[in-house]
Amino acid sequence: MIYHYTTIDSLESILNSGSLKFNKLTNLDDMAEFESFEGPFNPNEYLFVSSWSKDPDENITLWNCYTDNKVGVRIELEDMPFPFFFPSSPWLKLNQDAQSGEIPWLLLPIDQALTKEYFMLSFYYIKEDFEKQVVYLSDEELKDKYCTYASKSYDLNTNSVNLHSEELAGWKNKIWESQKEFRFVLTILPQDPKFHNPNGSTFIKDYNKGILEMISKRAKNNIEYFLLKLRKDAVANMKVVLSPYAKESDSNRVVEILRHFHIPLSQYSTSKLRIQYKK
């Protein structure tokens, strides 16, 4: 199971949209995470993260940091709560594994991954790329990781980029270790609309050319977050725990929200922690 500490407003937003919000890496709390890249290419514009924990025990640090003045909820979902899609013709050749010939499941339909504004690089499901248990490292270890990444990702001779996005968003400084963070990670690249012509005979070639051009000139992403749909059954089976700092009025509001979205109240509970709220 996975656990997310958040505000009551966010709980309502998740249930209303039936989706999880992936925030751009540059909008997360650890500034060092996106400022530590070495060399001329910094991919933080293209990485989007949904942060969770796999620790079933309540985490006081997370209650304090990610709720609204310590008042909020912990959402519990199954490990992989997203639906899978199967690519249909004429897109099969885009997703066929060159070595095995197998066609991987997709995280969203192809027409939602290859748009005129962005390209979801990680639209097909590869577990080790999409699901990451964060590894906490020392300053020196992090520096080595970023230096190694820089040497692999940027070719000074040709001024070209090889993203290697599967290696990213999995490391943080040890100072954050108490979070025990588990992440879902998406790589979303900006696209120039002029390269998006799905009905063209050379669409794939042209589309790839546009992506490479945008990366090479280090184009900014126009999107700040991405909503990825949850499976309806995963939402229906969601469990919710109320913050130990919450009041009766907060509990009443959560109950009202859960009833509105037909989440059984048997899946709702209050925190097992007993903490005196000191202002």
C-alpha positions in Angstrom: 0.0 0.0 0.0 1.0 3.6 -0.5 0.3 6.6 1.7 0.0 10.4 1.0 -0.2 13.1 3.6 -2.1 16.2 2.4 -4.8 18.8 3.1 -8.5 18.1 3.2 -8.9 20.4 0.2 -6.5 18.1 -1.8 -8.5 15.0 -0.7 -11.6 16.7 -2.2 -9.7 17.6 -5.4 -8.4 14.1 -5.8 -11.9 12.6 -5.5 -13.5 15.3 -7.7 -11.0 14.7 -10.5 -10.4 11.0 -10.0 -6.7 11.8 -10.6 -3.4 12.3 -8.9 -1.5 15.5 -9.4 2.2 15.3 -10.6 4.1 18.4 -9.7 7.0 19.7 -11.7 10.3 18.9 -9.9 11.1 22.6 -9.7 7.9 23.1 -7.5 8.9 20.6 -4.8 10.2 21.5 -1.4 13.9 20.3 -1.8 15.4 23.1 -3.9 18.8 21.3 -3.9 17.2 18.5 -5.8 16.7 20.5 -8.9 19.6 23.0 -8.5 22.3 20.3 -8.2 22.6 19.2 -11.8 26.1 19.7 -13.3 26.9 20.9 -16.8 25.0 22.8 -19.4 21.9 20.6 -19.4 19.4 20.6 -16.5 16.4 18.3 -17.1 14.3 19.5 -14.1 11.8 21.2 -16.4 10.8 17.8 -17.7 10.4 15.8 -14.5 7.0 15.5 -12.7 6.5 13.7 -9.4 3.7 12.4 -7.2 5.1 11.9 -3.7 4.0 9.0 -1.4 5.4 6.7 1.3 5.2 2.9 1.7 5.6 3.1 5.5 2.3 2.0 7.1 3.2 3.7 10.4 2.0 7.3 10.8 4.9 9.8 10.2 4.8 12.9 12.4 7.2 14.7 10.0 4.8 14.3 7.1 1.8 15.3 9.2 3.6 18.5 10.1 5.0 19.3 6.7 2.3 18.5 4.2 -1.0 19.3 5.8 -2.7 22.6 6.4 -1.2 24.0 9.6 -0.9 20.3 10.7 -4.5 19.6 9.9 -5.2 17.2 7.0 -5.5 13.6 6.0 -3.4 10.5 5.1 -4.7 8.8 2.0 -4.0 5.1 1.5 -4.2 3.5 -2.0 -3.0 0.2 -3.4 0.5 0.1 -4.8 -0.3 0.7 -8.5 -3.6 2.6 -8.6 -3.5 3.7 -12.2 -5.3 2.1 -15.2 -3.3 0.5 -18.0 -4.1 1.1 -21.7 -3.3 -1.1 -24.7 -2.0 0.7 -27.9 -4.2 0.2 -30.9 -3.3 0.6 -34.6 -1.8 2.6 -36.1 0.3 3.3 -32.9 1.5 -0.3 -32.2 4.8 0.2 -33.9 5.6 3.2 -31.6 5.5 1.0 -28.6 6.8 -2.3 -29.7 9.9 -3.3 -27.8 12.7 -3.6 -30.4 14.3 -6.6 -28.7 11.5 -8.7 -27.4 8.8 -7.7 -29.8 6.4 -7.2 -26.9 4.0 -4.3 -26.7 4.1 -2.7 -23.2 1.0 -1.4 -21.4 0.5 2.4 -21.5 -0.2 4.8 -18.6 -2.5 6.8 -20.8 -3.9 6.6 -24.3 -1.5 7.5 -27.1 -3.4 10.5 -28.3 -3.0 12.0 -24.8 0.7 11.2 -24.7 1.7 12.7 -28.1 0.1 16.1 -28.3 0.9 19.3 -30.0 2.0 20.9 -26.7 3.9 18.1 -25.0 5.2 14.5 -25.3 4.8 12.1 -22.4 8.2 10.3 -22.7 7.2 7.8 -20.0 3.7 7.1 -21.4 4.4 3.4 -21.6 4.7 1.6 -18.2 8.2 0.5 -17.1 8.1 -0.2 -13.4 11.6 0.9 -12.5 11.2 4.2 -14.3 7.7 5.1 -13.1 7.9 3.8 -9.5 10.9 4.9 -7.4 11.8 4.4 -3.8 13.9 7.5 -3.1 17.5 6.8 -2.1 19.0 9.2 0.4 22.6 10.2 -0.1 25.4 12.3 1.4 26.5 15.6 -0.3 29.4 13.9 -1.8 27.4 10.9 -3.1 24.9 13.2 -4.6 27.6 15.3 -6.3 29.0 12.1 -7.8 25.6 11.0 -9.1 24.9 14.4 -10.8 28.4 14.6 -12.3 28.0 11.1 -13.7 24.6 12.0 -15.1 26.0 15.2 -16.7 28.8 13.3 -18.5 26.2 10.8 -19.9 23.5 13.3 -20.8 25.3 16.0 -22.7 27.8 15.7 -25.6 30.0 18.8 -25.8 31.3 17.8 -29.2 27.9 17.7 -30.9 26.0 20.0 -28.5 23.4 17.3 -28.2 21.4 15.8 -25.3 20.6 12.2 -24.3 18.0 12.6 -21.5 18.5 9.3 -19.6 15.3 10.3 -17.7 15.0 6.8 -16.2 17.9 7.6 -13.8 16.4 10.8 -12.4 14.2 11.8 -9.5 15.4 8.9 -7.4 17.9 10.6 -5.1 17.7 13.1 -2.3 20.0 14.4 0.4 20.0 12.4 3.7 18.6 15.4 5.5 15.2 14.4 4.0 15.5 10.8 5.1 12.7 10.9 7.6 10.2 11.3 4.7 10.8 7.7 3.5 9.6 8.9 0.2 8.2 6.7 -2.6 7.5 8.4 -5.9 5.7 8.0 -9.2 7.7 9.9 -11.9 6.7 11.2 -15.3 8.9 12.7 -17.9 7.1 15.3 -20.0 8.8 17.1 -22.9 7.6 20.3 -24.6 6.7 20.0 -28.3 6.4 22.6 -31.1 2.9 22.4 -32.5 4.2 22.6 -36.1 5.6 19.0 -35.7 2.2 17.6 -34.7 0.5 16.1 -37.8 -1.0 12.7 -36.9 -2.3 12.2 -40.4 1.0 12.8 -42.1 2.9 9.9 -43.7 6.1 11.0 -41.8 4.5 11.9 -38.5 6.7 9.8 -36.3 9.9 11.1 -37.9 8.7 14.7 -37.8 7.4 14.4 -34.2 10.7 13.0 -33.0 12.6 15.8 -34.8 10.4 18.4 -32.9 11.1 16.8 -29.5 14.9 16.7 -30.1 14.8 20.3 -31.3 13.0 21.5 -28.2 15.4 19.6 -25.8 18.5 20.8 -27.6 17.4 24.4 -27.1 16.5 23.7 -23.5 12.9 24.8 -24.1 10.7 25.6 -21.1 7.7 23.5 -20.2 4.4 25.4 -20.4 2.8 23.0 -17.9 3.4 23.1 -14.2 1.6 19.9 -13.3 -0.1 16.9 -14.8 -3.2 15.0 -13.7 -3.0 11.2 -14.2 -6.3 9.3 -13.8 -6.8 6.8 -11.1 -8.6 3.5 -11.5 -12.2 3.8 -10.3 -11.9 0.8 -8.1 -8.7 2.1 -6.5 -10.5 5.3 -5.6 -13.5 3.4 -4.2 -11.1 1.4 -2.0 -9.3 4.4 -0.7 -8.7 4.6 3.0 -8.4 8.0 4.8 -6.9 8.8 8.2 -7.6 12.2 9.9 -4.6 14.2 11.3 -4.0 13.9 15.1 -4.2 17.7 15.3 -7.7 17.9 13.7 -10.8 19.1 15.4 -14.4 17.7 15.3 -15.3 20.3 12.6 -12.5 18.9 10.4 -13.7 15.3 10.9 -17.2 16.4 10.0 -16.0 17.9 6.8 -14.0 14.8 5.8 -17.1 12.6 6.5 -19.2 14.9 4.3 -16.6 14.7 1.4 -16.4 10.9 1.7 -20.2 10.6 1.7 -20.5 12.9 -1.3 -18.1 10.7 -3.3 -19.6 7.4 -2.0 -16.5 6.3 -0.1 -17.6 4.0 2.7 -17.1 5.5 6.1 -15.7 2.1 7.2 -12.6 3.2 5.3 -12.3 6.4 7.4 -10.5 6.6 10.8 -8.8 9.1 13.0 -5.2 9.1 13.8 -3.8 6.7 16.4 -1.4 9.3 17.6 -2.2 11.5 20.5 -0.5 14.9 20.2 -1.3 18.1 22.0 -1.5 20.9 19.4 0.5 23.9 20.7 0.1 27.1 18.8 
